Structure formats: C-alpha cells, structure tokens
Amino acid sequence: MKDGSHESEEMRDSGQEEIPDDIGPCISITMLKHLSLILLTLQNAILILVMRYTRTRKGDMYFATTAVVVSEALKVLTSLVILANQEKTITKLFCYLRDNIWRQPLDCLKVSVPSFIYTLQNNLLYIALSNLDAATFQVTYQLKILTTALFSVLMLNKKLSPQQWSALVILFVGVALVQFRPEDSKSPKTSGSLAQKPLMGLLAVILSCFMSGFAGVYFEKILKGTKQSLWLRNVQLGGMSVIIGLLTMEIKDGVKIQEHGFFFGYDYVVWIVISFQSLGGLLVAVVVKYADNILKGFATSAAIVLSCIASIYLFDFRLSLPFSTGACLVIISVYIYSKFVPEKSLPQANVGKEKSPSRVILSKNQNVSIRESVVNYINRFW
C-alpha cells in the first residue's frame, strides 16, 4: 500500500494500483491468496475458541481491559514496522509521522470516533464470550454483516443487490433460530468457572455488532475521503484506542490493577489471544487485496463450522435442531451476500484516459478474480 505520494494519487485517478513486487520470488499471488484465506479461517475460529477458554477456565482471571490495551498497542507497533519498511529509514518515518499526525491534530481527531467505538466493542467481546459458548457467539456475531450493510447504505449510499437484501433477511432468521435452544442441549456449566449470564452475553454481542458496523463504515468513509495510507490510519486509530483503552481500564479495573498488577492472570494462552486479535486486521487486509468477497465469505463460513465442531469436543457443546438450522442459514446467507455483489461502474473521470505505460498493471495470464479483488481493494481503501 502506498503512502499518499504523487504516484499513488495518479494510480487512484486511473483506478489502478501497482502490484507489489515484494511478495517474494518463491510466493505467487495465488499461493498468497490461498495461504491468507487459510490463516484467516483459522484466526477467526481459534481466536473465539481460545478467548472463550480463557474466560471460563479455573484460576486467576486476567483483566480484559488490559488485554484490549496491549492488543491495540501491538497493532500500532505492527503498522509502524510496515510504515518504516515503506519509508526505508527511521528519520523519514519520524518526519512522515510528524507531518501527518503531530501537525494535523484535527485529522487525528476524526479517528477518535471509531477508536472510542472499537475500544468499547473489544471490551464487549470479552463480556460476550464470558457468557456465551463459542459456537453461539460465532454465529450470532455474523449480525455485523447486517449492521455493516445498513450503515453502508445510510452513510456511503452503497447499493445492495436484491440477492444481498434476501441474504440479510436469511441471516437475521438464522441468528434468531440459534438463540432458541432446548434446555437439555445447553452446554453444562464448567466446574469452577464463573457464573454465566446468556442474556448479558447476547446483548453484548448484539451491541458489539452495531458498534462494529458503524465504526467500520465510518472508518471506511475516512479512508475514502483522504489520501493518507491505510497503515497511517491504523497508527492513528490504534494510538487513540490505546489512550481510550487506558482510560477505560482505569475506570473499570484501576483499583484491582493497582492491587494485583497490570499483567495479573496472564500466561501464554492469554498472549495467544492478544496476538491473534492484533494480527486479525492485517489478515483481513491481505485477503481483501489478494482474494475476493466470495472466498472471504467461505473463510467466515468455514470458521463457523470449525468453531461448532471444536466446541463439541472442547466445551461439551450439544447441537440442537434449531441451532443447526440457524447455523446453516447463516452460512448460506454469507455465501449469497458475498457472491451477488453489484458491479461497480468506473468513475467518469477515468473515461477516455489513456493508460500510462509506466504503470504496472495485471498481466493477461493472471487470474481474473485476482484482478477484480485488487480493484475492489482500491475502491475500498482509496
């Protein structure tokens, strides 16, 4: 991803972007596409399962507010490393950050809105997984597709195909069915675990879905309306999230943290949760760039199936007819919503423009879906 230079502005105007040449001589685009999809599927499934495990196991319970802060700090660090690689030297990186962050406080202030929402959302996810089993959470959390679509229509004037509207209805019905489970199909309470409140967990995940939808669309609008790079925005977003997260931590757990310490209850499993949370956003960016919406939908569906199967063996989760039916409907809706995406027309400014031979474009022998995914990536982030 370019960083707002004149070259990247020309590419935005032409509707094309350079294909990165730093993927590596031994890694093809197709291989990277499949690898990123596999990693995203595993990340989606494993993160939820491991997070659920850490919130229900015996022993000292870590503070979720500290985990959110550490996760956001790692995101900032990762984005800074990528920016440093783009700027080549530390001096250029400092100058770049000074010009785009320190000297543009109002621009950073715009990012504070999604930062605040994302911080609350991440804390809500811990509450939800403390009170809902992993399978139910994974299926219910797909409501974020519905909320994101609604906010996209309202805030970005996005057009949805009739099939996508039908998919959203199917999604809502599927999630509703998942909530109706017979008493004998519910997972037995783990000995020594904290008392669970399914209603609180359900409310937390629903509120998190609305926050995710609004913040995601708001952040997308910021990205489309400015020329700053995605990684710079991630630094701004993560930096503000760290500040807001520290305030939330002090308000909610300040006294307990002073008594027990910031890293109370941490072990290697908690660090796995934090690491997976931090790397999740990067994986999504890679998938959006090198894969397409349909394959991304398959990754989400596969993660739901893996979570359900793993929950049966790890958490004594018991499938019921309503849950199985609802989960199938959610998977079908994800596939339909990803497949029937309206075609985007080229901007009028690009009509009649000659392509510059100096620009590197996709060769004819490359997969068509990869070309379309790159165009979708540009439209999404520029």
Stockholm file with secondary structure:
# STOCKHOLM 1.0

chainA/1-382         MKDGSHESEEMRDSGQEEIPDDIGPCISITMLKHLSLILLTLQNAILILVMRYTRTRKGDMYFATTAVVVSEALKVLTSLVILANQEKTITKLFCYLRDNIWRQPLDCLKVSVPSFIYTLQNNLLYIALSNLDAATFQVTYQLKILTTALFSVLMLNKKLSPQQWSALVILFVGVALVQFRPEDSKSPKTSGSLAQKPLMGLLAVILSCFMSGFAGVYFEKILKGTKQSLWLRNVQLGGMSVIIGLLTMEIKDGVKIQEHGFFFGYDYVVWIVISFQSLGGLLVAVVVKYADNILKGFATSAAIVLSCIASIYLFDFRLSLPFSTGACLVIISVYIYSKFVPEKSLPQANVGKEKSPSRVILSKNQNVSIRESVVNYINRFW
#=GR chainA/1-382 SS CCCSCHHHHHHHHHTCCCCCSCSCTTCCHHHHHHHHHHHHHHHHHHHHHHHHHHHHSSSCCCCHHHHHHHHHHHHHHHHHHHHHHHHCSHHHHHHHHIIIIITCHHHHHHHHHHHHHHHHHHHHHHHHHHHSCHHHHHHHTTHHHHHHHHHHHHHHCCCCCHHHHHHHHHHHHHHHHHHCCCGGGSCCCCTTCCCCCHHHHHHHHHHHHHHHHHHHHHHHHHHHHSCCCHHHHHHHHHHHHHHHHHHHHHHHHHHHHHHHCTTTTCCHHHHHHHHHHHHHHHHHHHHHHHSCHHHHHHHHHHHHHHHHHHHHHHSCCCCCHHHHHHHHHHHHHHHHHHHCCCCCCCCGGGTTCCCCTTSCCCCTTSCHHHHHHHHHHHHHHC
#=GC SS_cons         CCCSCHHHHHHHHHTCCCCCSCSCTTCCHHHHHHHHHHHHHHHHHHHHHHHHHHHHSSSCCCCHHHHHHHHHHHHHHHHHHHHHHHHCSHHHHHHHHIIIIITCHHHHHHHHHHHHHHHHHHHHHHHHHHHSCHHHHHHHTTHHHHHHHHHHHHHHCCCCCHHHHHHHHHHHHHHHHHHCCCGGGSCCCCTTCCCCCHHHHHHHHHHHHHHHHHHHHHHHHHHHHSCCCHHHHHHHHHHHHHHHHHHHHHHHHHHHHHHHCTTTTCCHHHHHHHHHHHHHHHHHHHHHHHSCHHHHHHHHHHHHHHHHHHHHHHSCCCCCHHHHHHHHHHHHHHHHHHHCCCCCCCCGGGTTCCCCTTSCCCCTTSCHHHHHHHHHHHHHHC
//
